[in-house]
Amino acid sequence: MPHVITVDKNAAYLKAIKTLKGDETLEQTTQLRQKNIIEKTHRLFVYEQA
């Protein structure tokens, strides 16, 4: 079982993780980390253009 799951900030992921924890597919101690992939990609693009 994963200890940490990293996803983008799509609200559907939060609901899915809660459901999986509720039906005990995932352990209650599994952490969800959300990163904003779009902002990260945009930031890299801006630095490359400079």
ABEGO torsion letter per residue (X at the ends): XBABBBBBABAAAAAAAAAAAAAGABBAABBBBBBBAAAAAAAAAAAAAX
